[in-house]
């Protein structure tokens, strides 16, 4: 038993949902489930009844919850009074191609997930990092990837530029094409749709610059977006690329790649143990 497992258990008990508990604790759902399973095995108790609507405490779970909540309260009081917080440093690498809006979101989530660590975030660090913020396709060899965000590739255009739907290649080629050299799916898209490369009037090497150029009505481009986190400027509209390319090609997973040498505490927080 440890305090983190008790915190995860209490969050699930209070919210009645593993998913909601993961969101509150800023961890992946498997971390909550694993912590609960460990407590049930250690104390030989069935703490929750599970249903399609969520989880609810059993009678034994209710008694355990009251004790756990009191223990966490006492631990918090002791920590605030006696413990001088010393954060363990973690070197976090970011691939240069990862857009600032994506990397900022991932750093924020990682900071909440690992509050006992000091994150030393570097773009393309000279030293081998403990963690990489990256995509599943670009996860380095020797690292384990944890997905934190699902995205879909969309066509971005300035607001007011008309397009017929469903989107066709001919409609996409009606406007100047901004070729993103940093796009991890660029090669696959150009092999599938070589007309895009032939129609390119501008090449850029960052997603942020491409987004700015679309805002200034210099052309259209492709970008991976998430319904959960991405809010585009009001002067940009986006269209699904479904029908122009196979679904696997249009998907992207962002997350954290974890070195094999990382400590058990970090693995547990990220749902790897």
N, C-alpha and C positions, 0 to 999 in steps of 0.2 A: 504494500500500500504506500502511496505517496500523495502529496498534496495536490499535484496536478491531476491525478486520476480522480481525486475527490471533487475537485473543481469541475471537471468534465461531467462527472456523475450528477452533481447538484444542478448544473445547468440543464441537463436533460430532464431531471426531475421537475424543475421549476417551469420549464417550457413545454414539457410533454412531447418533445420531438428531438430526434437525433440531429436532423438537418438544422433546426433552429439553434440547437446547442453548439453545433460546429460554427455557425455564423457568429454567435455571440463570442465564442472563444477564439475566433479567427484561426481555426484549424480545419483540416480536411475531416470529412465524416468518419473515415476509418479510425482516426485518432480517438474519437468519442466512443465508438463501438468497442475498440480494443481496450480502452480503460475500464469500461463497464464489465467486459468479459473477464478481465483480470481480477476485479473486485469480487465478482460472483464466484470465481474459482477459488480465490484466496479465503473467502469467508464461508464458502459452501452455502450461498444464499441465492435465491432467485429474486433479484431486485426489481425487475420490471415485468409487466405483462405487455406484450407487443401486439399491435393490430395495424390495420391499414391506416387508421387515423393518427397513429403515433405510438407513444409509450406511456404507461401509467404505473405508478408504484404499487407493488404488492404490499400486504401488511408488514412483512419483514423489511421491505424496501423503505416504507414510510418511517419505521423506527430507525433504520440505518441512516436515512436522510436527515433526521433531526440531529443525530449524533455527529454526522459529517459536517453539517452546517455550523454546529457549535465549535467543532474542532477547527474549521477553517477560520472562523471568527477569532478564536484564540491565537491561531498561528499568525493571522494578519496583525493583531495587536502586538505580538512579540516581535515580528519583523520590523514594524514601524518604530518600535522603541529601541531595539538592541542591534539590529543588523545594519551595518554600513554596506550599502549596495556596491558591489564591484562587478562590473559586467565583463564577461569573457569575450575577447575580440574574435570576430569572424570576418575573413576576407571574402567579399562578395564581388564576383566579376560580372560585368554586363557586356554582351556582344555589341560592338559598335553599331551594327545594323538595327538593333532594337530601338524602336521609336521612344522618345522621351515620355510620351503619355503612357505607354505600356510599362516602361521601366519604373516610372514613378509609382504607378499602381502596385506593381509587384514589390517594390521596396517597402511601401507602406504596409502591405499585407504581411511581409516577412518580419518587419519590425514588431508588429502586433503579435505574431506567432512566437517570436523568440525574444521576449522582453528582458531576459536575463543576459542578453548578449549585446555587445557593441558592434554594429555592422560597419565595416570599413569598405565602402562601395567604390569600386574603381572600374572605369571603362577599359577593356582589354588590359588587365593588370599584368605587370612583368612577372610576378610570382604566381605560382599555381594557387588558385583560389579554393576556399573550402566549399563555396557554393557558386553556381553560375545562374544568373537570371537569363533565360533563353527560351527557345521553342523546342518542342519534342524532336523536330527534324535536325536541329543544330546542337543537341545535347552532346557534349564531348564524350569520347570513349573513356570508360572507367568510372563514369558517374551514373547515378540512378536518378531518373527523371520523375518529378512529382508534378502532375498537371494541376494548375490553379485557375486557368481561364480558357474557355473555348471561344474560338473566333471563326468567322466565315468571311471569305473574300467577297468584296463588293466593288462595283464600278462607281467611282465618285465623279460627279460633274458639278459645274457651277449651277446655282439655282437659276431656273428660268430657261436653261438649255433643254429643249424638248427631246424626248426619246420615246419611241413606240415600244409598247410592252405586249407580250413578253419580249425581253431583250434579245436582239439578234446581233450577229457579228457585224452585219452591214450598218446597223444603227450605232454600234459602238465605234465604228470607223468613220462616222460622220463628222467627228470633231478631232482636233489635234491630239495626238497621243503622247502622254508624258511617260517615258520609259524609266522605271525605277530600278536602277542597278542593284540596290540593296534588297530588293524583294526576294525572299527565299524561294518562291515559286516561279520566279521569272523564267528560268530555263524551261520548266515544265510547260508553262503557259505559251512560250514562244514556239516550242516544239509542236504543241497542239494547235496553236493559232498563229502561224508564222506571219500572217498579214499584219499583226500588231507591230512587230518589229519593223516591217517595211513601211508602216504608216507613221512611225515615230518621228516627231519633230523636235524633241527635246529629251535629253538624258540627265537624270539627277541621281545622287548617291545617298540621299537620306529621305526617309518617309516624311519628316517634318517639312522639308523644302517642297516636296511634291504636294503636300496638303496646302501649303501657302500659295503655290502656283495655281492650283485649282480655284482657290478663293479669289485670285486675281484674274480668273477667266483666261488662263493661258492654255488650257486643255483639260483632258480627262485622264484618270489613272485608276489603278487597282490598289485596294488596301484591305487588310484584314480588320474586321470590326467585331465587337461584342455587344450584344443587346444589353448586357448587364452593366457595363462600365463606360462605354463610349458615347459621348455626346458631341456630335459634330457641330461646327459653326452653322449658324442659321442660313448662311449664303452657300451652303453645299448640300447637295442631295445625293442619295446613294441608291443603287439598284442591285438586286441579287444577280449573280452570275450563273445561277442554275439553268441548265439547258445548254450552256456554252462549253462546259467542262465537267468531267466526272466529279461526283460529290467528294471523294477523298482528296482530290486536288484542291478543292475549295475550302478545306478545313485546316485550321491551325490551332495547336495547343501551346499555350504559354505557361511557364512554371519555373520551378527551381531544379537544377541538376545538382545532386549531392555527391561529394567525394566519398570514396570508399573508406577513407580514414576518419570520417566525421564521428563525433561522439554520440553515444547512445541517447543522451538528453535531446540533442537536435533531431535525431532520427525519430524519436517518440513524438516530438512536437509536430513533425511533418508527416506523421502517420506511416513511417517506414518500419517500425518495430512492433 
